[in-house]
Structures are given as structure tokens and as C-alpha cells.
């Protein structure tokens, strides 16, 4: 049996990252491989603690110190590889792991690729996205990417970055989470559609300016107006795909003040979130993986287009009628990954 090291952020309380890990793990197991999930990155704030530094200014400052981040990541990654035993290959992804501007992730990718190469472990990157900022970090990314056997990206913007800025022709396939219901068919349990679901993100004036929303009051007005009002008795669940998020409590109060039957439901696990999707008629979400999952469970999905990737999602995936085609393309990406790993 092949042993595959699966490197992503599935250990976090982000349900989207957990869904990515679940899809890749289930697929590899279907192919007879053992998937060993390990953290791509552990947040610097969780590594060191000083009693006098309650705002964690020092750990956040460390993000900007490349030598410190590299040292921490190298020690962490060597420990993981030493504890993992013999593995036949490694898979990094999916998710937004190619963000040069993300100071924690900017160190993790080149160190992972260096250490995997030093251990003689073939490496594939799958279903990722990111940005590009010219400079020394981008040069390190380029070297790391060239060491990988296979690379696939989940959007055309990252495909262009790979081609134009890194000189790499990456495969394009829709996000691996589009394959979730196919790999977990028992999770599809149609029920009466008696719920509307709102998955907001915390208001940020800089990010929402593109929507003409310049303060939180206008944002709450937007959410209340975007949700259907055909039957005021239909409950509106307000939740998050981040288990520790408390912002839904604030949003639900604002929606109730605007006449909706809203209530906050925080701390949902991935399976609990999917149970809600099974009985949701209308989904309004600022989280892309909530939108991706919502399409699979029969929801009428409306993305909040405060970021380009949500606007693109609304344009490309707004029709449920197109979902099977997208799911097929996503699953084809998993099969292509298996071929690259020689997992049969």
C-alpha cells in the first residue's frame, strides 16, 4: 500500500480546509493508498507566548523576519518528516497556499519543497490558488514550484500567474471540494427546504468598497435585502465556516432588527454544516467553500462578491444546472493527480 503525505490546512477550524482534506483523503483511500494528513503551516501566534505581550505583537512581527520563519518551519517540517516513516509521495494542497503576500505561508512552501526533495520524496501540488508579488519571496516560490512533479490550480487567475510569472504550465481543475458529495454520497439527505442560510464575513471597508458598501450599516442592509422575504416566518440561520467565529451573533441581531427571523448557530462541525445545507433553500455566503458545498446539496446559492474570487464564482458557477459538469471536471483533477502519483 502506498503511503501519501497529505499536506494542507485541514487541522484548522476552517470547514473549507477540513473539506479539502476530507476529499483528498477519501479519494486516495479509494485508490488503495494510505493518506497521512499533516499541517502545511502552523500560525506563528501559536508557537510562542509572552505574558507581557497580550496582543501578540512579537509573534506577528516574526512573520516579517524570513530567517526566523524559515528556521521555525524547517525544524517543524523535519520533525514531521522524521515522524511520518516511509512515504512514497507528498501532496500539497488545496486551498490558497500560493500567496506570496501571506507572510506565514511565504516561508512554508519553499521549506516544504526543500525538505521533501532532501528526503527523496516526489511532490505534487493540487487545487491551489494564490497571488504574485515580485521580489525574493517570488523567486523562492519559483524554485520550489519547479521541483514539483505535478501542479494543478483551482482558478484561471492562478493558472495565468503560474504561466506568466513562474514559467510553469499548471493544469487547471475546479476546486477539489466540488467532488465532496461524490465521495461522500451518504451525506446527501434531501429534506424539506425550510431554512435560509447566511454565511457572512466580517465587514472590512477596504474589501467591500467594490460593492459600494462603505460602513457596516450599509452591509447589514445589503444582507437583509439580499435574503428572500417571500415568507417572513422562514427562519434565517446565520453561521460561519470557521468554527471559532462569533460574528454571526452580531449579524443575526442586525437582521432581526430589520424584520427577519434570524438566529446565530456558531461552532458547527463540517457534518453539522452539511446537515443544515440539506434543508436550506437559499444560501447567501461570503465564503467560497460554503458556496461550493451549497451547490452540491441543492441550495439556491448567491455569493457575496466582495472579493474577486467570489465575483468570479458567482459568474462561473451561479447555475445549479451546470453543477454536474463542474463536479466531473473536479473529479478529473483528482484522477490526474492519482496518475501523477502512480496511485492505481
N, C-alpha and C positions, 0 to 999 in steps of 0.2 A: 504493500500500500504506500502510495506517495504521501509524503508529509509536506504540506504547503504552509509557509509562514504568511499569515494574513495581517497586513499592517495598515491600520486605519484608526479612526476615532470612535469606534463602536463602544469603547469603555466609558464615554461621557454620558451625561444625562440628556443629550440631544437625540430625540427619537429618530430623526432623519439619519444620523450617523449609525444608530443602532439598526435601522432597517437596511442600510448598506451592508453592514457586517453580516446580518442575518441572511441576506440574499446570496452573498458570495460564499458564506459558509455552507448553506444548504446546497448550492449548485455544485461546489467542489465535492461534497459528500455524495451527491447523486452520481458523480463520476468516479466514486470509489477512493477519493483522496481524503486524508485527514487534514482538516484546517485548524491551524493554531493561531488564534487571534491575539495580537499584541498591540499596545498603543503606538501610534505614529508619533505623537508628541504629548508630553505631559506639561501642563501650563506652569510657567515659571513661578507664579504666585503660590503654587502648591509645594514648591521644593524647599524654600527657606522661609523661616518665620522669625521676626524680631518683635518682642513685646512692645518696644517703644515705637514701632512703625505700623500703627494700626491701619493706615491707608495703603500699606504695601508699596510705598514709593520706591524702596530699594529694589525689590524683585522686579517691578515694572521697568526700572531703569536698566536692569541687567539685560532686558530684551535688546537694547541698543548696543550691547557690548558683544560683538561677534565672537571674540576669543572665549569669553565666559560661556556663551550659549553653546559653542562648539564643544568645549570641554565637558559641560554637563551632558549634552546629547551623546557624545562619544562614550562616556562612562556608562550612561543608561543603556545605550544600544548594545554595547559589548556585553553588558550583563544579561540582556535579553537573549542575545545570540548564544551565549555560553550556556544558558539555562534551557534552550529550546531543543537541544540534541540535534541529531542529523535531520536536515530538511532538504528536499530535492529542488525547491524553488521558493521564491518570495513574491508576493503580490502587494503592491502599494496602491491604496485607493479604496473606494472612490471618494468623491467629495472635493471640496475646494482646497486642495493641498498644494497647488502650484502658485500660491500667492506670494510673490516676491516681497510685496509690501507688508505681509503679515510677519512681524519680526520674530515670532516664535517658530513658525513653520519655515522661515527662510533658512534657518540653520539645519532643520531636521532632514530635509530631502538630500542635500549633498552628503551629510554624515551617514545616513542610512545606505546610500548607494556605495560610498567608500567602503563601509564595513562589510556589506553583503559581498562586494567584489573581493575583499580581502579574505573572506571565508569561502570563496569559490561558489557562491550561491547565485544562480541565474535569477534575474529580477524582471518582473513585468509591472507596468503601471496601468491601471484600468479605471475608466469612468471618472476622470478628474477634470477640474476646471481651475482657472487662476487668472492672474494678471501679469503684466510685464512692466518693470521699472529698470531702465538701463543702469548699468553700474557693476560693481564687483559681485553683488549677490546674483545678478542675472548670469554672469559669466560662470559662477559656480553651478547654477542650475543647469546651464548648457552642458557642462562637463558631466554632471550627474545623469542627465537625460540620455546622453549619448552612450552611457554604459548599460542601458536597459535593453533587454531582448525585445520587448514589445511595449507599445504605448497606445492607449486609446483615451479619447477625451469625450466629454458629455455635451459639449456645445460647439457651435461653429466659430465663435469668437476665440476660444482657446485653440481650436484647430488652426486658425489663422496665425495666432501667436507662435505656436509650435513651428509652423512652416516659415513665417517671415522673420521671426526674431531668433529662433533657435536652429533653423535649418533642418527640422525634423518633420517627416511626414507621418503624422499620427493618424490612426484610424478614428473615425467618428461613429459613435453609437449613443442613442439616448441613455439617460441615467439608468444605472442598474436597478434602481428601485421600481422602475416601470415593470420589472419582472417579478415583483413581490407576490402578487396574488397567484401567478402561475406556479411559483414554487411552494406556496402555502395555500392551496385551493380550499382547505378546510376552514380558512379564515373568512371566506365569503359566505355570509349567512344573511341573505336578504330579509329584512324586517319592515314593518310599516314605516314609511318615511315621515316621521312626526317631529323632526328636530331640525333647526337651522344651526349651523356651526360657524363661529367666528374665531379665527386664529390670528390675532393682531400681533404686530411687532411694536416695540416701544417707540414712541414718537421721537423723531430727530429732525429738526427744522432743515438741516442741510440735505438730508436724504429725501424729504417729502416736498421740497420746493418744486421739483419737476412736475408734481401733481397739483401745484397751486395751493398747497396746504402749508401755511406759514406759522400756525400755532396749534396747540393741542386741541383747542375747542373746535377748530375747523376740521381737524382729523376725526374727532368723535362725531361731528355732524356727518362727515363723509361715511363713516362706518354705519351709522344709523340709517342713512338714506340708501346705502348700497344693499342692505339686508331687505328682503321682501316684507311687505306689510299687508299681504292679502288676508291674513288671519292673525289678528293681534294676539290670539291665545296660543299660537305656536311658540314653544319655548326656544330661546336662543341660548345655546351653550357657548360660553367664552372660555377658551383654553389655550394651551401653548404646546409646541412640540419640544420644549425644554422643560423637563420635569420640575426644576427649581424655580421657574419663572413665576413671579407674583403679579405681574402687570395685568393679567386678565381680571383680577379683583377690581382694579381701578376702572377698567373698560366696562365691566358689567354694570357698575354703579352709574357710569355715564350713560349707558344705553337705557337703563331703567328710567333715568331722569328724562329721557327722550321718548318714553312711552312703550318700550319693548319689554317683553317678559324675559329678561336676561339674567343669567346666573353664571358664576365662575366655577369651573371644575379644573382645578390645577393638580399637578402631580400625577397625571395619568401615565401609566406604563404604555408601551407600544401596543400590546394586545388590547388594553382598555381603550386606547385611542381608536383602534380599528373597529372595536365594537360600536363606538359612537358613530363612526363613518357608515356602518351598515344600516343605521336608521336615520341618517342625515339626508335631507332633501337638497339643501342649498348650503354650499361651503364658501365662505369669504375668508381668504387667507393671505397673509404676508410671508408665509413660509413655503418655500418651493416644494419640499418633500411632503408637506400636508396636501398640497395640490396634486402631486403625483399619486399619492395614495388615494386621495378622494376620487380621482378618475376611475381607479380600479374597483372602487366599491360603490359605483353608481351615483355619485353625488353630482349635482349641477355646480361645477367649480368656477369660481371667479377669483383670480389672483389680484392682489393689491399691487399695482405696478409702480411701487416706489423706487425699485432698483431695475436696472436694465434687464437683468435675468428674469425678473417677474413679468416685465412687459413682453419680453420675447416668449416666455412660457404662455402668456395669455394669447399671443398671436399664433403660436405654433400648435398648441395643444388644447385650445379652447373648446374643441368639438369632441364630445364623447364618441361620436361615430368613427373618429379616426383612431380610437384607442388601440384596437387590435393590431393595426399596422405599426404603431409605436412600440407596443409590447413585443411584437415579433422582432423588430429591429434591436430592441434592448437585449432580448434573449440571444439574438445572433452574435451580439458583442460578447456575451458570456461564452458561447461556443468557440468564438475566435480566440478568446483568452485561453480556454482549455487546450486548443490546438497549439498555441504558442508555448504552453507549459508541458505539452505532450502528456496531458492527462486524458485518458480514454474512458 
